[in-house]
């Protein structure tokens, strides 16, 4: 069976005209579903207001039940994360029968662009504070040629400072303008692993099965027991070479300094990942994640796509005929919330980051086309995964608008006959009751967000604690401005064939 379809990134990559048209059709599906839903709500609010009013009530009730269900997962996941933080993973490793965990090496890739030393040094320091033996940790600071000499000088300073701390500390420089690549984190990470494999792993004859690759953003600070926890899960997993390993991203590095809307969006992302950890059948690699070097090399980490974090999972899923999964670690890594030098610039960067994440909708045509090509994946797995991904991006692009805004459309467009009906009178009351009850999700999120906060810096006044709680009142606005709108933006771009390039999120911290 040909596996050329595994390396696709867009319809233009396909030579066969009929199959190219099919893939192009798949690219239009996310926007058709989302825009079609919003358009139908407007149209039916005018032509059949009673029908759409009943739909809105049922829809709101469904989301109340779903929010309650997800809030339970959120609480359970938080408790498991706390247990994992309090677990002595070194002791658990020592008790593993018949397995020598000291044979496992960790290859940590840190792709950087133009970040300053104030961003890079804390990340490397967090690696130096890991309880895992440093002589089993290989760190690669992966720079970009296009970033210029300043980035190279920063890398050299960091290498000089930490070169004696780890087994190996390698600085790589990813060349610009390589044919077939998309400039960004994925292509840089693939290049860095290739260099580390040739210069260290192969030269020292370290078995690929004994190396775990962790791809971290340059602001990622893993907890001290991360590598021990990861090693234990790797050695105890069923078929560990056919799995990725996913921590929980917690955006705590600059949480006390970031604007309120940025904090809400970042923390919401943390909570979504916590919920997904309790639903491993739906879990896909995201941002910081780890995988076996053997799978990294066999599958060939994607170099031609923006959304490499999720794409590597689907590429491996197709490559291994559906026998690939993500193991939840229930262990946090700390990252930066979006913050720039001005409030307006932070808002723009937040939108652009969310749009880049929403560009993961390119996985929909990739998955659907790949499922048609691969005959070995069970049909039920294809149906289940297709539904989960389609529903996820459809929800991203529609639900916030449907819940917080479009529920009033029948009253506005329904006309006089509908507005004098009993249903018209009760619609705002019923939806208000349901949405008030659904605040349980926001209350749970607010409570857990306070538990996740690091100690308040001395420079921050005490009233900042209250703002950390009250910020959740912004949730409806932030879900629309920094959730729905960038998701629709990405889906419309895919519909029009205007593919998004990689955009590096600016990193700024207060001293």
Secondary structure, 3 states (H helix, E strand, C coil): CCCHHHHCCCHHHCCCHHHHHHHHHHHHHHHHHHHHHHHHHHHHHHHCHHHHHHHHHHHHHHHHHHHHHHHHHHHHHHHHHHHHHCCCHHHHHHCCCCCCHHHCEEEEEEECCCCCHHHHHHHHHHHHCCCCCHHHEEEEEEEEHHHCHHHHHHHHHHHHHHCCCCCEEEEEEECCCCCCCCCCHHHHHHHHHHHHHHHHHCCCCCCHHHEEEEEEECCCEECCCHHHHHHHHHHHCCCHHHEEEEEEEECCCCCCCCCHHHHHHHHHHHHHHHHHHCCHHHCCCCCCEEEEHHHHHHHCCCCCCCCHHHHHHHHHHHHCCCCCEEEEEEEEEECCCCCCCCHHHHHHHHHHHHHHHHHHHHHHHHHHHHHHHCCCCCHHHHHHHHHHHHHHHHHHHHHHHHHHCHHHHHHHHCHHHHHCCHHHHHHHHHHHHHHHHCHHHHHHHHHHHHHHCCCCCCCCCCCHHHHHHHHHHHHHHHHHHHHHHHHHHHHHHHHHCCCCCCCCCCCCCCC
